[in-house]
Structure formats: structure tokens, C-alpha cells
């Protein structure tokens, strides 16, 4: 399992793994000059050069990609170290159970692609809670071509929808939320390639709008192809969910607060410096296409606004959105065991404590 840390050669006696930096290191004064506001208060105090850093490991639910651009930037620039944290990023993958690794203590915190995974884990008695969200709206989307456009849920009636096996529950939720009889829609399980849509094998294909290759393949949105967002179709989920065990949240609140503050700064910088951010991500996973990474970061920017279109502090979660998710999954009978309570699923204490120190993402790229 690949793990990634920023080099820490200036502290003798500490053994750290090296990450090949694609971006030249900048001094803290240059960082302050290039950012729109000062670093969070927890970062501003100088860390004793001989002090031991607090280790923090982040287990990803999937492989390294543009979804951790904020972390990649902050890691490459040494902002976590400046704040007293030795961050280790552990790549996930199809054969790894991130929740199991976090709940067992193998990693301190984790990131899941979608909120239902966290709710289901909690329903099975696993003591994990969400403490932040990387985006405010889920980018899962229903794609269709101009000659057979789907722009609202009822347009799905009579269509063949290509959906990945893990996404069938999302289609089921959309149909239920819009009182559409499942028998009125033909479901075809597809893979990660969009070819079934372009060849006419399906009328609708589902995937994440942040996948930059989609637009490259289909052309111009609202002209050559159309998008119907899961969120706009009545199923409001959070993506890139950060979570930890109850004990970690209780034992390391200051470390996690600092982590959120620094990561929010990393995302602010990533959106303003796309090429540099893409290079920082690629340094953690050599072989990635930096142009596609930059495009993915650009697309994600639209999902940093909440349901009303308001830009909020990075990491924000609305308890009402979580409550609606729980209600939706309960109504569909999707909890294999007990229906978890809202307070068991989320913990907003750290978000509340950092409300004024986490960066609000700008409207501008």
C-alpha cells in the first residue's frame, strides 16, 4: 500500500519517507504573500525546529487523484510540518477496506468517496463518524446525448440507463425520490468507460462529473451532451467524506482541527494555482496526467458551493443534509441492521471549533 509523506530532512533523529516534490519549496513569507489571507492561527506560530511532529495518517478510499489536491499542495509546501503535523497519505484501491483500516487503528482518519458508505458502516456497529466533507454537493451525474437528452428525473422514463454496479442504489434512490416506477426504466450494468453512451448501447450513462475525460469525449455540455446532477434529481449526498473513530475524535481534536485548517488553505491555493496543484498530486502518484488532474480540480470548484449556491468554509457539513440522507436510505430499506442516529453518524465539534479559521473557497478560479 503506497504511503506518502513530505520529506523531513531538516529534523535530525526523525525517520521520514520521501515524496518526490514536483513543486519548488517556498518560504512561509512567500506563501503568505501569495495567498489572499494569512495562514490559520494554529499555523502562524513557529514550530520548534527540534520538536517532534504529531503523526497523522490519512487512509484514502481510492487511488491518488485530484480529490486530494489540497493535501498534496499543503504537503509539498511543508504547511503541515509548519503546523506541527507529520501527515502520511495512504492510497486506497479496490482491494482495500478503508473503514476497516481506520476502525482498527491502522490509520488515524479516512476519506470516503460518498456519504452512504459511512452511514452503512455505522449501521453495522462500526464506531466511525464523519467530521468534514471535501465538497458541498455530490458530483455524481446522469449523462445523455443531445438527441436523447435527460435533463430532469422524469426524462428517465423509457430510457436505458447504464450504471456501475455500485451506483445502482443511487439510481434506485432517484427513482424513489421522484415517484418513478422502477419498471419504467431499463438498467444496464456498465463499467467505468463511457463507450456504452457514445455507441448508443445506453441512453444514459452515470459517473462523476469531475472526471475530466468525459467532457473531452462528449464535447460541449448543454449542446453536445447534457448533465442531470444527482443532487438536482433529489438525492443529496456528500462526497469526499472525512471520518475517524469516536476515540480519535475525542483524543485528537486539536490535531484534527489543525489538519482541517491547513487542508482548507491547500484547497484555496490549489484552485488559484491549477498547474502547480496538479504537479503536486502527480508527485504523489507518478504517471498521472497533470492536464487531466487540473481539469478535475477545475470541475470540482463548482461543487464547493452548497445547495443554495453559497460558498462556505471548506469542509463544512450541514446536519440537515445528513438527516435527509438517513431518511432516504431508511425509506429504501437500505440499512442491513439498525438505522443509525444522526449524532452517531456525524460529529461537527471540530467544524464548529474551526468555523472562523477554515478558508472559505472563493468564487474565482
C-alpha positions in Angstrom: 0.0 0.0 0.0 1.8 3.2 -1.1 2.2 5.8 1.7 3.2 9.4 1.1 4.9 11.9 3.4 6.7 15.1 2.7 10.4 14.9 3.1 11.6 16.0 6.6 15.4 16.0 6.2 16.0 19.1 8.4 15.0 17.4 11.6 17.8 15.0 12.8 16.7 11.9 14.5 13.3 11.6 12.8 12.9 9.0 10.1 10.5 10.1 7.4 9.6 8.7 3.9 10.5 10.9 1.0 8.0 12.2 -1.6 9.4 13.5 -4.8 8.4 17.1 -4.9 7.3 18.5 -8.2 6.9 22.0 -6.9 9.8 24.1 -5.6 9.7 24.7 -1.9 8.6 28.2 -0.9 9.3 30.0 2.3 6.5 30.8 4.7 6.8 34.5 3.9 6.3 33.8 0.2 3.3 31.6 1.0 1.8 34.5 3.0 2.4 36.9 0.1 0.8 34.6 -2.5 -2.3 33.8 -0.5 -5.3 36.0 -0.1 -5.2 35.9 3.7 -2.9 34.8 6.4 -2.4 31.2 7.4 -4.8 29.9 10.1 -3.9 30.9 13.7 -2.8 27.4 14.5 -0.2 27.5 11.7 1.1 31.0 12.4 3.1 30.1 15.5 6.5 28.8 14.6 7.2 25.2 15.4 10.4 24.5 17.3 12.8 23.0 14.7 13.7 20.3 17.1 10.2 19.4 18.2 8.7 16.1 17.5 5.8 16.3 14.9 2.5 14.8 15.6 1.9 11.9 13.2 -1.4 11.8 11.4 -2.2 9.1 8.7 -5.0 9.6 6.1 -6.4 6.5 4.5 -8.0 7.1 1.1 -10.9 5.1 -0.1 -9.5 5.1 -3.6 -6.3 5.8 -5.5 -4.4 9.1 -5.5 -6.2 11.6 -7.8 -7.3 15.2 -7.9 -9.6 14.6 -4.9 -6.6 15.3 -2.6 -5.2 18.3 -4.4 -5.5 20.4 -1.2 -3.5 17.9 0.8 -0.9 17.5 -2.0 -0.3 21.2 -2.1 0.0 21.6 1.6 2.2 18.6 1.9 4.6 19.8 -0.9 4.9 23.2 0.7 5.5 21.9 4.2 2.4 23.6 5.7 1.5 20.5 7.7 5.0 20.4 9.2 4.9 24.2 9.9 1.7 23.4 11.9 3.3 20.5 13.8 1.8 17.6 11.8 3.6 14.8 10.0 0.9 13.8 7.5 1.1 10.4 5.8 -1.3 9.7 2.9 -2.1 6.1 2.3 -3.5 5.2 -1.1 -6.6 3.1 -1.3 -7.9 0.8 -4.0 -10.4 -1.9 -5.0 -8.9 -4.5 -2.6 -8.7 -2.3 0.5 -11.3 -1.6 3.1 -10.5 1.9 4.3 -13.2 1.9 7.0 -11.7 -1.3 8.4 -8.2 0.1 8.4 -9.4 3.3 10.2 -11.6 1.5 12.7 -8.8 -0.9 13.6 -6.4 1.9 14.3 -4.1 1.2 11.3 -4.9 4.8 10.1 -6.0 7.8 12.1 -8.5 9.2 9.7 -10.0 8.3 6.3 -11.7 9.8 3.3 -14.7 8.1 1.6 -15.9 8.8 -1.9 -19.6 9.1 -0.7 -21.5 9.5 2.5 -23.7 6.3 2.2 -20.6 4.2 2.9 -20.2 6.0 6.3 -23.9 5.6 7.1 -23.8 1.9 6.3 -20.7 1.3 8.4 -22.3 3.0 11.3 -25.4 0.9 10.9 -23.2 -2.2 11.2 -21.9 -1.0 14.6 -18.5 0.4 13.4 -17.8 3.4 15.6 -16.8 5.9 12.9 -18.2 9.4 12.4 -17.9 11.9 9.7 -16.2 15.2 10.7 -15.9 17.1 7.4 -16.8 17.0 3.7 -14.4 17.8 0.9 -17.2 19.1 -1.4 -20.6 20.6 -0.7 -22.5 18.7 -3.4 -22.0 15.3 -4.8 -20.8 15.4 -8.5 -22.4 12.0 -9.4 -24.3 12.8 -12.7 -26.5 11.3 -15.3 -25.1 12.0 -18.8 -27.1 11.9 -22.1 -26.5 13.0 -25.6 -28.3 15.9 -27.4 -30.6 13.7 -29.5 -32.0 11.9 -26.4 -31.5 14.4 -23.6 -32.3 13.7 -19.9 -32.5 17.0 -18.0 -34.9 16.1 -15.3 -35.8 12.9 -13.5 -38.9 12.0 -15.4 -36.9 12.0 -18.6 -35.5 8.7 -17.4 -38.8 7.0 -18.1 -38.5 4.7 -21.1 -34.7 5.1 -21.1 -31.9 2.5 -20.8 -29.6 3.7 -18.0 -26.0 2.5 -17.9 -24.9 2.4 -14.3 -21.9 0.9 -12.5 -22.8 -1.9 -10.0 -22.0 0.2 -7.0 -24.2 3.1 -8.4 -27.4 1.1 -8.8 -28.5 2.2 -5.3 -28.2 5.8 -6.4 -30.4 5.3 -9.4 -32.9 3.5 -7.1 -32.9 6.5 -4.8 -33.5 8.9 -7.7 -36.5 6.9 -8.9 -38.0 6.7 -5.4 -37.4 10.4 -4.8 -39.3 11.2 -7.9 -42.1 8.6 -7.7 -40.9 6.8 -10.8 -41.8 3.1 -11.2 -38.5 1.2 -11.5 -40.1 -1.0 -14.2 -40.3 2.1 -16.4 -36.5 2.3 -16.6 -34.2 -0.3 -18.1 -31.0 -0.8 -16.1 -27.8 -2.0 -17.7 -24.7 -2.5 -15.6 -21.7 -0.9 -17.2 -18.0 -0.3 -16.4 -16.1 2.9 -15.9 -15.8 3.6 -19.7 -18.4 6.0 -21.3 -18.4 4.0 -24.5 -21.9 2.5 -24.0 -23.3 6.0 -24.2 -21.3 7.1 -27.3 -22.1 3.9 -29.2 -25.9 4.0 -28.3 -25.9 0.9 -26.2 -27.5 3.0 -23.4 -29.4 6.3 -23.4 -27.9 7.5 -20.1 -24.6 6.9 -18.5 -23.7 7.6 -14.9 -20.5 8.8 -13.4 -18.7 11.6 -11.6 -18.8 15.0 -13.4 -15.3 15.7 -12.0 -13.9 13.0 -14.4 -12.2 15.4 -16.9 -12.1 12.8 -19.7 -16.0 12.9 -20.0 -16.1 16.4 -21.5 -13.1 15.6 -23.7 -15.1 12.6 -25.1 -18.6 14.1 -25.4 -17.9 17.7 -26.4 -19.7 20.8 -25.1 -22.1 20.5 -22.2 -25.7 21.6 -22.9 -25.0 21.3 -26.6 -23.4 18.0 -27.5 -24.4 16.4 -24.2 -26.4 17.0 -21.1 -26.0 16.5 -17.4 -28.5 15.8 -14.7 -26.8 16.0 -11.3 -27.8 13.5 -8.6 -28.2 16.4 -6.2 -30.6 18.2 -8.5 -32.5 15.0 -9.0 -33.5 15.0 -5.3 -30.8 12.8 -3.8 -28.4 15.0 -1.8 -25.3 13.2 -0.7 -21.8 14.4 0.4 -18.7 13.3 -1.4 -15.1 13.1 -0.1 -16.2 12.5 3.4 -13.6 12.7 6.1 -14.1 10.4 9.1 -12.5 8.9 12.2 -13.3 6.7 15.1 -15.1 8.2 18.1 -12.0 7.7 20.2 -9.7 9.5 17.7 -12.1 12.4 17.5 -12.1 12.6 21.3 -8.4 12.2 21.7 -7.0 14.3 18.9 -9.3 17.3 18.4 -6.6 19.9 18.2 -4.6 17.9 15.6 -7.7 17.3 13.5 -8.7 21.0 13.8 -5.2 22.0 12.6 -5.4 19.4 9.8 -8.7 20.9 8.5 -7.3 24.4 8.7 -4.2 23.6 6.8 -6.0 21.5 4.2 -8.5 24.3 3.6 -5.6 26.6 2.8 -4.2 23.9 0.5 -7.5 23.8 -1.4 -7.6 27.6 -1.7 -4.2 27.5 -3.2 -5.0 24.6 -5.5 -7.9 26.4 -7.1 -5.9 29.5 -7.6 -2.8 27.6 -9.0 -4.1 24.7 -11.0 -0.9 23.7 -12.7 1.1 23.7 -9.5 -1.6 21.8 -7.7 -1.7 19.2 -10.5 2.0 18.8 -10.3 1.8 18.2 -6.5 -0.8 15.5 -7.0 1.3 13.8 -9.7 4.3 13.9 -7.5 2.4 11.5 -5.1 1.4 9.2 -7.9 3.8 9.4 -10.9 2.2 8.6 -14.2 -0.9 10.7 -13.7 -1.7 13.2 -16.5 -1.3 16.7 -15.0 -3.7 18.3 -17.5 -6.5 15.9 -16.6 -5.8 16.5 -12.9 -6.0 20.3 -13.4 -9.3 19.9 -15.3 -10.7 17.7 -12.5 -9.8 20.4 -9.9 -11.5 23.0 -12.1 -14.7 21.0 -12.3 -14.7 20.3 -8.6 -14.7 24.0 -7.9 -18.3 24.2 -8.9 -19.2 21.7 -6.2 -17.6 23.7 -3.4 -20.8 25.8 -3.3 -23.7 24.4 -1.2 -27.2 23.7 -2.5 -28.1 27.4 -2.5 -25.0 28.3 -4.5 -23.3 29.8 -1.5 -19.6 29.4 -1.0 -18.8 28.2 2.5 -15.8 27.4 4.6 -14.0 24.3 3.2 -15.0 21.1 5.0 -18.5 22.3 6.1 -21.3 19.8 6.6 -24.9 20.6 7.1 -26.6 18.2 9.6 -29.9 18.7 7.7 -28.4 17.2 4.6 -27.1 14.2 6.6 -30.6 13.8 8.2 -32.2 13.7 4.8 -29.7 11.1 3.6 -30.5 8.9 6.6 -34.3 9.3 5.9 -33.8 8.4 2.2 -31.7 5.3 2.9 -34.2 4.2 5.6 -37.2 4.6 3.3 -35.5 2.5 0.7 -34.7 -0.2 3.3 -31.0 0.0 2.6 -29.7 -0.3 6.2 -28.9 -4.0 6.8 -29.1 -3.6 10.6 -30.3 -0.8 12.8 -30.9 2.7 11.4 -28.2 4.9 12.9 -29.0 8.1 14.6 -27.7 11.4 13.2 -25.5 12.1 16.2 -23.9 8.6 15.7 -23.1 9.3 12.1 -21.6 12.8 12.3 -19.5 14.9 14.7 -19.5 18.6 14.0 -17.5 19.7 17.1 -14.2 20.2 15.2 -16.0 22.1 12.4 -17.6 24.3 15.0 -14.3 25.0 16.6 -12.7 25.9 13.3 -15.6 27.8 11.8 -13.6 31.1 11.5 -10.2 29.6 10.7 -11.1 27.3 7.8 -10.8 29.1 4.5 -13.9 30.0 2.5 -13.4 28.9 -1.1 -13.6 31.8 -3.5 -16.0 32.1 -6.4 -13.0 32.7 -8.6 -10.6 30.1 -10.0 
